[in-house]
Amino acid sequence: MPALYESNISTLPLLGRGKVRDIYAVGEDHLLVVTSDRLSAFDVVLPQPIPGKGEVLTRVSNFWFERTADLIPNHLSDIPVEAVITDPETLATLGERAMVVRRLKPLPVEAIVRGYLIGSGWKDYRATGAVCGIALPQGLRQADQLPEAIYTPSTKAEIGDHDENIDFARTVELLGRELAEQVRDTAIAIYTSCAAYARERGIIIADTKFEFGLDEAGRLHLIDEVLTPDSSRFWPAAEYRPDTSPPSFDKQFVRDYLETLDWDKTPPGPELPQSIIDRTAAKYLEAEQRLTGA
């Protein structure tokens, strides 16, 4: 199937385009979410799509939504895409990239959970001995597993801007204590359960981010995407070694390539070689196959 950089559904009102997802209104209570093949790195949307990526992200998210339904409700609806999009050509273009979800009120916080010391967490630890203000034991190495998973939230940036790490006290200011604690505890519970499942299938989930929303009754729901190669850092367990930056199944592969370029991480993003595009697509697909058995 050809890559989809941007959807164009004339029969539904377009509410907005995110870094990866295009959001359309379906009446007053639902949304059509189309996960494109766009790729963002360092909060910049790159100019080329990764073929098949949107379908992988959608299938993986649906897999995790089902597995975590006993921990928290999610935004999935019972409405099939075919009931919303009836044009066969448009349906064929979307493939398995779309889902109809309930319209909820998104929280202004990204719930990041870290189980290993890597990325910005590693940089923070080397500088301060802590990650987002959470003190950690001395002597930890890059990629070491943490004694227990930690919650390190961030703000949600607009396209082109960078997310900002915040401490738990700031989330209390934004959400109120009860909801902030519920988000923290739920995020850690989801990560802990799903990371154990993934480890059995040869994948270490080093860290991940979740997004949550509220329904009209104020009940917390899991929304957006869940434990995908876009929202998480996936490492092959067989190749994991502490004191290194492990190989990955996620877009860290693209980030590592971009770090070799003379690029200031501001738009526009650089063109990717075809070899990087092909290997990235293969990594996403392998992650899905390992996790879901598909």
C-alpha positions in Angstrom: 0.0 0.0 0.0 1.3 3.5 -0.8 2.5 5.6 2.1 0.0 8.2 3.5 1.6 11.4 4.5 -1.6 13.3 4.9 -5.2 12.2 4.8 -7.9 14.2 3.0 -11.5 13.2 3.9 -13.9 15.8 2.3 -17.0 14.3 3.9 -15.9 15.0 7.5 -14.9 18.3 9.2 -11.1 18.3 9.8 -10.4 19.5 13.4 -6.6 19.4 13.2 -3.5 17.7 12.2 -1.0 16.7 14.8 2.6 15.5 14.3 1.3 12.1 13.2 -2.5 12.0 13.5 -5.3 13.8 11.5 -8.4 14.3 13.5 -11.9 14.6 12.0 -15.3 15.2 13.7 -17.9 12.5 13.6 -21.0 14.2 14.9 -20.8 15.8 18.3 -19.6 12.9 20.3 -17.0 11.0 18.3 -13.8 11.5 16.3 -12.2 9.8 13.4 -8.4 9.5 14.1 -6.2 8.8 11.1 -2.7 7.7 12.0 -0.6 8.9 9.0 2.8 7.6 8.0 4.4 10.9 9.1 7.4 10.7 11.4 8.4 13.4 13.9 11.8 13.5 15.6 13.0 16.2 18.1 9.4 17.5 17.8 9.9 18.3 14.1 7.8 16.5 11.4 10.1 15.1 8.8 9.3 15.6 5.1 9.0 11.9 4.1 6.6 9.3 5.4 7.6 5.8 6.7 5.5 3.4 4.6 3.1 1.3 6.7 4.0 3.1 9.9 0.5 4.4 10.6 -1.1 1.0 10.2 1.5 -0.5 12.6 0.8 2.2 15.2 -3.0 1.7 14.9 -2.8 -2.1 15.2 -0.4 -2.0 18.1 -2.5 0.6 20.0 -5.6 -1.4 19.5 -3.8 -4.5 20.8 -2.7 -2.6 24.0 -6.1 -0.9 24.4 -7.6 -4.4 24.6 -5.0 -5.7 27.0 -5.3 -2.7 29.4 -9.1 -2.5 29.4 -9.1 -4.1 32.9 -6.9 -1.3 34.2 -8.6 1.7 32.7 -11.3 2.4 30.1 -10.1 3.9 26.8 -11.5 6.1 24.1 -12.3 3.3 21.5 -15.9 3.2 20.3 -18.0 0.4 18.8 -18.5 2.4 15.6 -16.6 0.8 12.7 -14.7 3.0 10.3 -16.9 1.7 7.4 -19.9 3.3 9.1 -18.3 6.7 8.9 -16.4 6.4 5.6 -18.5 4.8 2.9 -16.4 5.7 -0.2 -14.4 2.6 -1.2 -11.5 4.6 -2.6 -11.1 6.6 0.6 -11.3 3.4 2.7 -8.7 1.8 0.6 -6.4 4.8 1.1 -6.8 4.7 4.9 -6.2 1.0 5.1 -5.8 0.0 8.8 -4.8 3.6 9.9 -8.1 4.8 11.2 -10.3 4.4 14.3 -13.5 5.9 15.5 -13.1 7.1 19.1 -15.3 8.9 21.7 -14.6 12.6 22.0 -13.1 13.2 25.5 -11.4 16.1 27.2 -7.6 15.6 26.9 -5.5 16.4 29.9 -2.7 19.0 29.4 0.0 16.6 30.6 1.9 13.8 28.9 2.3 10.9 31.4 5.9 9.6 30.9 7.0 6.5 32.7 10.7 5.4 32.7 11.9 2.0 33.7 15.5 2.4 32.4 18.0 5.3 32.5 18.3 6.5 29.0 17.8 9.6 26.8 17.0 12.8 28.5 16.7 10.9 31.8 20.3 9.8 31.5 21.5 13.3 30.8 19.5 14.7 33.7 20.9 12.0 36.1 24.5 12.7 35.0 24.0 16.4 35.7 22.0 16.2 39.0 21.8 12.6 40.2 18.1 12.8 39.7 15.5 12.5 36.9 12.9 15.3 36.8 13.6 16.0 40.5 13.4 12.3 41.5 16.6 11.3 43.3 18.1 8.0 42.2 20.9 5.8 43.6 24.5 6.8 42.9 26.5 4.9 40.4 23.8 4.0 37.8 25.0 3.4 34.3 23.5 4.4 31.0 20.6 2.1 30.2 20.5 0.6 33.7 17.1 -0.7 34.9 15.8 1.6 37.6 14.9 0.2 41.0 11.3 0.9 40.1 9.5 2.7 37.4 9.3 6.4 37.8 6.7 8.9 36.6 8.2 12.0 34.9 5.5 14.0 33.3 5.8 16.8 30.7 3.7 19.5 29.1 2.1 18.9 25.7 3.8 21.2 23.2 2.3 22.6 20.0 3.8 21.3 16.7 7.3 22.7 16.3 7.7 23.4 20.0 9.4 21.1 22.5 7.7 19.4 25.4 8.8 20.6 28.7 9.6 18.3 31.6 7.7 19.2 34.8 7.6 17.8 38.3 4.7 16.2 40.0 3.9 19.3 42.0 3.3 21.1 38.7 0.8 18.4 37.6 -1.0 18.9 40.9 -1.3 22.6 40.0 -2.6 21.7 36.5 -5.0 18.8 37.4 -5.7 18.9 41.1 -4.1 16.4 43.5 -6.6 13.6 43.2 -6.5 13.5 39.4 -2.8 14.0 39.3 -2.2 11.0 41.6 -4.7 8.9 39.6 -2.8 9.7 36.4 0.5 8.9 38.0 -0.6 5.6 39.5 -2.5 4.5 36.5 0.4 5.2 34.1 2.9 3.3 36.3 0.4 0.4 36.6 0.0 0.2 32.8 3.7 0.4 32.1 4.6 -2.2 34.7 2.0 -4.7 33.5 2.7 -4.3 29.8 6.5 -4.1 30.2 6.4 -7.5 31.9 4.3 -8.9 29.0 6.7 -7.4 26.4 9.8 -8.8 28.1 8.4 -12.3 27.7 8.3 -11.6 24.0 11.8 -10.4 23.7 11.2 -6.6 23.9 12.3 -4.3 26.7 10.1 -1.2 27.0 12.6 1.2 28.4 10.2 4.1 28.7 6.9 5.3 27.3 4.3 8.1 27.3 0.6 7.9 27.8 -2.1 10.5 27.3 -5.4 10.6 29.2 -8.7 12.3 28.9 -11.9 12.7 30.9 -15.5 11.9 29.9 -18.5 14.1 30.9 -18.6 12.3 34.3 -15.0 13.1 35.0 -13.8 9.5 34.6 -10.3 9.0 33.4 -9.7 7.3 30.0 -6.6 6.2 28.1 -6.5 8.0 24.7 -4.3 8.7 21.7 -1.8 5.8 21.2 -0.5 3.2 23.6 3.0 1.6 23.9 3.8 2.0 20.2 7.3 2.4 18.6 6.4 6.1 18.3 5.5 6.7 22.0 8.0 4.2 23.5 11.6 3.1 23.5 11.7 -0.6 22.5 14.9 -2.6 22.9 15.6 -6.2 21.8 16.1 -8.0 25.1 18.7 -10.4 23.6 20.9 -7.4 22.6 20.4 -5.4 25.8 23.6 -4.4 27.6 23.9 -1.7 30.3 26.5 1.1 29.9 25.6 1.5 26.2 22.8 3.0 24.1 21.0 -0.3 23.1 19.7 -0.9 19.6 16.0 -0.2 19.2 12.8 -1.0 17.4 11.6 2.6 17.5 12.3 5.9 16.0 15.5 6.3 18.1 17.1 4.7 15.0 16.1 7.8 13.1 17.2 10.2 15.9 20.6 8.5 15.9 20.9 9.2 12.2 19.8 12.8 12.5 22.4 13.4 15.3 25.1 12.7 12.7 23.8 15.6 10.5 24.5 19.3 10.7 20.9 20.1 11.6 19.8 22.4 14.4 16.6 20.4 15.1 14.3 23.2 13.9 11.9 23.0 10.9 12.2 22.0 8.1 13.5 18.6 8.9 16.1 17.0 6.6 15.4 14.4 3.9 16.1 10.8 5.0 18.0 8.4 2.8 15.9 5.6 1.4 17.9 3.1 3.4 17.0 4.8 6.7 13.3 4.9 5.6 13.3 1.2 4.7 15.1 0.1 7.9 12.8 2.2 10.1 9.7 0.6 8.4 11.1 -2.8 9.0 11.9 -2.1 12.7 8.3 -0.9 13.3 6.9 -4.0 11.7 9.2 -6.3 13.6 8.2 -4.7 16.9 4.5 -5.3 16.1 5.1 -8.9 15.1 7.1 -9.6 18.3 4.5 -8.0 20.6 1.3 -9.2 19.0 2.4 -12.4 17.3 0.8 -11.1 14.1 
